[in-house]
Amino acid sequence: MKRIFSKEKSRKEKKADFYILYTIVFAAISLFIYSCFYFNGKSLIWSHDGVPQHINALAYYGKYLRNVLQTLVTEHKLSLPMWDMHIGYGSDILTTLHYYAIGDPLTLLSVFVPEKDTEILYEILIFLRIYLAGITFSIYCFYRKNPKQATFLGSLVYIFAGWTIYASMKHPYFSNPMIYLPLVLMGIEKIYKKEKPYLFICATAVAAMSNFYFFYMISIFMVLYAAFRYFGIFRKRSVKDVFQWFLKFAGFYLVALMIAALIFLPVVMTLFGTERFQAQNYVPLLYDRIYYEKYLGCLIGENMIQWGVAGYSAVAMAGVFVIFSKKKKYTGLKLGFVLLNLFLLIPFAGHVLNGFSYVSNRWIWAYGMLIAYILVQAYPELFTLGIREKRRIFVMLLIYGVLALFSESARTERNIMALMMLVLAVFTVVSYGNVFTQGKYLCGMIVAVLVTSILLNVSYQYLTKKIICQNLRKRIRHWRSFSPDRTKQSGQWTIQRLPDMTSTKRALM
């Protein structure tokens, strides 16, 4: 009994060490990201949508919650206003704020923050969302019984990909699906193991309440994941068995939707009635030639077009090479990698995954989880690589390097630096067993290459290019100058009036 207790205690201590180290490294990288803005006099609040929409919505939501609590305390009644004449020319609060604030559990923190300090909370929430995404990913990895070293590497790849560096800084809530997806997939694993379905139901419900746009994508990927895992887990298969599992998942999914219905249904019904949703969008058969010329390099370097922001660490691509060097292993991961790359290569896939709207690859955060988990699975293989497998890895590196930089348009400084980091990463992962690279040093070397690659991606994004933000002091002064008792000022609505948020017509941007 004492032995069992001590084992459980030691496991908890190891997990605690992991999360402490993760927090320290996350804080260091986040500090570097923030410094890129701070020392250039820039804000994390993007001038395009952040100032006129996101921060206004957060400020409004905080004031709304405080008014609800004040009414509850002073008048002893729960009052939830559903309409506000100060939003545009008058609009429904739920359907207007849902996309920006309502439904996101983290925005509830706005109730504790005065309106004048909203910009501070806004910037804190950017990093808090990213941090939590790494936590949920690590929980998923530990549930799948992956080692902590591998999980640590995968978590950093997952949360500091190009999508996070680029998109989440502009639209903070774009990080939310990165938090929910690992929990949803872990819930699927639990159901397959005949454990309680509570995690799947709760995670799906929160995702549905948080943002209908990304929930649609999550729903597609949970179906794909459930299908892949079914064929990976069960050897005895039948049509009847598949149908039974389908009914089980469908039942749990409907329960989650019923939990989220109070917020989810009104928003979806409003969405279907908008002109933007009904608009016809042109979907080409293929992307422009330059998209394909830059494609391979953009996976670890430059940002792709159509919101296909990849920019993964070079170590992640080295992990891909490792699993593809293994024959008759990791079939599911290999097929998933090929499938999601096909999605990125075909405009119609971007059309479908964007809610049958215009072509956009805003689902690439899900691709990021696959890439990160491939690295997690590849890490233990580094200690068992044979000569033939190392040769295959070098051949894949050579082919990838030639194709990635074949086009003149792809030979940018950023792509060349990314490829150099990939070469360094490959030489690192295949060097185990040499005099200077033993087991205790290998993880540290990979972490060093990984962090360096991440910092390079950040620096190229925010130091070598103009940051599309207004001056910090000027922007904050301008935002605070909005007075609640005036209708318009400088051509924009007051904070209470939420500019450019008259309906959910702006939902699918």
N, C-alpha and C positions, 0 to 999 in steps of 0.2 A: 504493500500500500504506500509506504514511504517512497519507494522507488518510482512508482507511478506519479505521485505528487511532485517529486523532484524533477522528473522528466517534463511534466507539464509546465512547471515553473521555469525550467531552463528554456523551453520553447518560447514562452512569453518574454523572457529576457532577451533572447535572440531577436524576436520580432521588435522589441523595444529599441534595441541597438540599430536595427534596420531603419526604423522610422526616424530616429534621431539623426542618423547619417543622411538620410534622404532629405530631411528638413534643412540641415546645414548646407548641403550642396544646392538644394533648391533656392535657399535664401541668397547664396553667393551669386548664382546665375541671375536671379531676379534683380539683385542689386546692380549687377552689370547692365541689365536691360534698362532699369530705371535711370541709371546714370547717363545712358546714351541720350535720354530725353532731358534730364535735369541740367546737365552741364551745357546743353545747347539751348537752354531757355525754352524748352518745349514741354507740352503737357501730354499726358496719356489720353486725354479726352480729344478725340478726333474732331477736327473742325467741320467736316462734311456732314456727318450724321450725329456725332457725339454731342456737340453743342446744341443744335436745334432740336434734337429728339431724345437721345438716351439719358442725358443728365437731367433734362427737364422732367422726363417720366419718373426717374428715380426720386427727384425732389418732390414731385407731386404725390407719389405713392407714400413717401414718408409722412407728409403732412396729412394725407388721407387717413393713414393708420392711426396717427396721433389724435385726430379728431374723433375717430371711432372709439378709441380707448377713453378719451376725455368724456364723451357722451355716456359711455358705460359706467364710468366711475361717478360722475356728477349726477346723472339722471337715472342711473340704474336700468338702462335699456340698451339693447344692441341695435344700432342704427347703421345700415350699410347703404349709403346713397348709390344709386345706379346710373344717375344722369347728372351731368355738369354742364351748365351753359358757358363756362369758362374754357372749355376744350373746343377750340375752333369757334364755330358758331353754335355750339351745343352738340354734345355727343355722348354716347353710352360709355361709361367708364370701363367696364369689363372688357368689351371688345376692342377698345382703343388701347388700353394699357397692357393687355395680355401679352402681346408680343414683346414688350419692353420690360415689364416688371411683374405683373400679377401672375402667379403660378410658379415663379422662381423662388424657392425657399430662402435663398440667400438675400434677396431684396427685402425680406422682412426686417433685416438689420437696420433699414432706413428709419424705422420707427424710433430708434435711439439717437439718431443723428440730426442735429439742427439743420434747417434748410441752408444756412450759410456755409456749412461744412460738407455739403453733399459731394462736392468734387473730391474731397479726401476719401470718403467712403467709396465713391465710384472707382477710384484708382486702386484702393485696397482690394475691392471685389474682383478686379481683373486678375490679380495674382492668387487670391484665395480660390477662385474657380480652377485655375490651372493646378494649384497645389492639390486640391481635392480630386482632380482627375487622375493624378499620379497615385493617390491613396487608393482609389477604387480599382485602378489597374493592378496595383500590387496585391490587393485583397483577392482579386480574380486569379492572379498568378499563384499565390500561396494556396488557394483552394485547389488549383490544379497540381499542387505539390511540386512546384518549381523551386530551385535553390534561391537563396536570398541574393547572392551575387548576380545571378542572371536576371532576377526580378528588378534589382536596382538599375541595371543597365537598360532594361526594357522600359522602365518607368520614365527615365530621362529622355529616351528616344520618343516615347509617346507624347509627353507634355511639351517638349521643346522642338517639335517639328516646325516646318515652315508655316503650317496652318495656324499654329499657336502664335508664332512670332509675328505673322502678318495679319491674319484675320481677327484673332481674338483681341488684339490691341485696338482694332478699329471698332469691332462689335463685340463687347465683352461676353454677351450671352451666347456667342457662337462657341464658347468653351463648354457650355452646359451639357450638350450631348456626349461630350467626352467623359463626363462624370457618370452619366446614366448608363451608357452602353456596356461597360464592364459588369455592372451590377445586373443588367438584364440578361447578359450572356451567362453569368454565374447562376442566375435563377433558372435558366434552361438546363444547365448542368445538374442542378439540384433535383429538378423534376425527373430527368433521365435516371438519376440515382434513387428515385422514389422517396426523396426527402420532401419536407414541407414546401409548398409552392409560394410561401409568403413573400420571399425576396423578389421573385419574378413579378408577382401581382403589385407589390408596393413600388418597385422600381419602374414598372411600366406605367402605373398610375401617375407617379410624379413626373415622368417624362411627358405624358399626355397633357398634364396640367401646365407644365412649364412652357412648352412651345410646340404648337401643332405642326409647324414647318419641319423641325428636326425630328419630331416624333414620327412623322410619316417615313423618314429615312430609317430611323431606328426599327420601325416595324418591318421594313423590307429586309434589313440585315439580320433581324432576329429569325426571320423565316429561312434565309439562306444558311445561317449558322445552325439552326435546328436540323436542317436537312443534311448538312455536312457532318455534323456530330452523330446523327442517327446512323449513317453508314460507317462512321468510324468506331462507334461503340458496339453496335449489335451486328453479329455475324448471321444470325438466323432472322431473315426478313420475309415479310409477306405483305400483300396488299391490305389484308385485314389488320395487321399490326400497325402499318403506317396510318391507316384510317383511324385507329383507336388513339394513337398518339396525337394525330391532328385534332381530333375532337377534344382531347384533354387540354392541349395548348390553347385551342380556340376558346374553351370554357374559361380558363384562367385569364386569357386576354380580355374577354368580355367583362369579367368581374372587375378587372383593372379599369376598363373604360367606364363602367358604371360608377366606380369610385370617383373618377375624374370628371364625370358628366356635368357636374354643376358649373365647371369652368370650361370644359372642352366643347360641349355641344353648342352653347351660344356663339362661341367664337367661330366654330366650323360652319354653322348655319349662316353667319354674317359673311364669312369668306366666300361661300358659294354664291352669294348674291352680289358680289362686287364685279365691276366691269373688267378689272385686271385679271381675275381668275378666268373669265370667259373669253379673254382675248386669244386670237389665233397667233401662234408663234412659228416662225420659220425654223425648220430643223434641217440642216444640211446633211448630206450623206456622210461627208468627211469634214474634218477640220481643215484649215488652211495649211499649206505645205510647211510653213515655218513652225507650226505647232509640233509636227512630227520630227522636224529637224532638231528641235530643242528638247524633245520629250525626255530622252534618257538622261541628259545632263541635268534637267530640271528636277529629277527625282532626288538629287543630292545638292543641287546648286540653285540656279535661277528660278524665279517664280514662273509657273506656267500661266497661260491665259485661261479664260473661262472659269476662273476661281479654282483652278486645279493647283492649289498651293502645296507643293510637296516639300522640297527642301529638307529631306531627312538627313540625319547625321550619316557620315560615310561609314561608320561602324555598322549601322543598320543594313546597308547594302552588302557589307562583308558577311553579315549573318545570313543574308539571302544566298550568297554564293556557297556558304557552308552547307546549308540544308539541301541545296540542289546538287552538291557533290556526293551526297548520300543516296545510294540506289535503294529502292524498295522501302524507303522510310519517309515519314512526313508527307504522305500523299495528299492528305487533306489541306495542309498548309501550302503545298505546291500548287494544287488546283485552285485554291482560294487566291493565291498571288496572281496566277495567270488570269483568272476570271476578273478580278478587280482592275488589272491592267487593261484588259479588253474594254471594261467600262470606261476607262479614261481615254481610250483611243477612238471610241465610237460616240459621236454627238447624240445619237438617239438615247443612249444610256444616261447622259447628262440631262436630257429632256425628261425622261421618265422619273429619275431620282430627284429632280427639281419640281416634282408635283405636276408634270406635264406642262410646265411653263417654259420659258426660254432656256436654252442650253446653259447649264452651269454645273460645275463639279464641286459644289459645296459639301458634298458627302465625303470628301477625301479624308476627313478626320477618322472615319471608319477604316479606311485603307491604312491610316497611321497606326491603328491598334493592331492590325494584322502584321504590319512591318515590325512593330515593337515586339509582338509575341513570337515572331519568327526568330528574332535575336535572342529572346529568352530561351527558346528551344535549342538554338544553335550553340549557346554558350557551353553546355556540358560536353558537346561534341568536339570542342577545341582540344580537349585533353586526350582524344582518341583518334585524331586524324592520321591516316596512313599516307604513304608517299603518293599513291595514285590519287587519293582525294585532294591532296595539296596541289598536285599537277592540274587537276580539273579546276580548282579554284583559281589558279594563275591563268589558265586558258580563258575562263569566264571573265576575269579581270581585264585581260588583253582585249577580248571581243567587246566588252562593255566600253572600255576606254576609247577604242577606235570609233565605234558607232556613236558614242556620246559627243565626241568632238569632231566628227566627220564633216559636218556642215560648218561653214565659216561663221554663220550666225550664232552657232552654239559655242564657239570658242571665245567666250567672254572671260574676263578675269576671275569672276566668281566661280564659273564652272571649272576652270582650270585649277583653281585652288581646291575646290571640292574633290576633283579627281585625284589631286596630290594627297589629300587627306585619306581618300579611299585606298590608294596604294599603300600608304603608311598603315592603315587599319588592317589591310590584308596581310602585310608582312608581319604585323603584330599577332594576328590570330593564328597564323600558321607557324609561328616561331617557337611554340611550346616544345620543350625538350632540348632546346639549345642551352649552351653554357650559361648565357645571360638571361634566359627566360625560363624560369621554373614556375611551378604552380602558384606559389605565393606571390609572385611578381606579375603574373599574367593579368589578373583582374585589375590591378592598379594601372598597368600600362594601357589596357583597353579603356578604362575610365578616363585616363588622361587624354587619349585620342578623342574619345567621345565628347568630353567637355570642351576641348579645343575646337572641335568641329562645330559644336553648338555656338560657341562664342564668335566664331568666324561668320556663321550664318546671321547672327544678331548684328554684328558690326557692319556687314555688307548691307543689311536691311536698313539700319538706322544711322550709320555713321558715314558711309560712302555715298548715300543718296539723301536728297532733301526729305525731311520728315514732313508729311502733309498735315501739319498742325499749326495753329496760331501760336504766337508768343504767349507763354504761360500767364504772366501778370496782366497783359492786355486783355486776354480772353476771359480770365476770371473776373477782372474788373467790369468788363462788358456784360458778362452773365449776371453778376450781382446787381448791375445797374437797372435790371428789369424791375419795375415797381408793380406790386399787385393791384394798385388802384387805377392803373392806366390801361387803356385798351390795347394800344400798339405803341411800340417804341423802336425806332431805327428799322422799321419795316418788319419787325418780328413780334410775335405774340409774347405776352408776359409769361413768367414761369408757370403761373396757374393756368395759362391757356394752351400750353403744349403745342408749339408750332409744328406744322406739318404732320399732325397726328389726328386728323379729323375723322378717320375711320381706319379700318384694317385694310384699306386699299393698298397701303404701303407695305403690307406684310411680306409678300413674296418679292423681295428687292432684287 
